[in-house]
Amino acid sequence: MMKNNKENSLDIMLFAQRLIAAAAFLFLTIGETLHFNAFVQNAIDLSLPYPHLLGLILIMLGFLCPLCILTGIMFRAASFVMAAVTVAGGIIFFAGDFNKVNVVGCVLALALLAGFIFYGPGAISLSSILKDKKNKNTKKRLPIH
């Protein structure tokens, strides 16, 4: 089935958004990793339990989820988890420093992730490719009556 130009443009736009968003989230996670002690100290200052473990979990999710978003594997789940990580990371990392730039950055990231959750990964993603491949294999196995 051929797609029209609007559908192709939407798929290309969704891919470009995924690429840019994944790069931005990975950049932020690298920053949190490089400033891990400050991240943990902010968690301690907020009296959060297990601040080192919490920091490690947020950083691991900060690397894993953008990679899932980039490839389109478990896309909506990764986008939802990344939204939670963005809120948690924003609260912990910017503890006591809630300026406009930090708040706007978190809100813009949440807006982008909400769009991801709503629209999905598009046709240029591994999940779409695997789904198409599965559908072709299923059609080949159907008995002809």
Buried (B, 14 or more C-beta within 10 A) or exposed (E): EEEEEEEEEBBEEBBEBBEEBBEBBBEBBEEBBEEEEEBBBBBEEEEBEEBEEBBBEBBEBBEBBBEBBBBBBBBBEBBBBBBBBBEBBBBBBBBEEEEEEEEEBBEEBBEBBEBBBEBBBBBBBBBBEEEEEEEEEEEEEEEEE
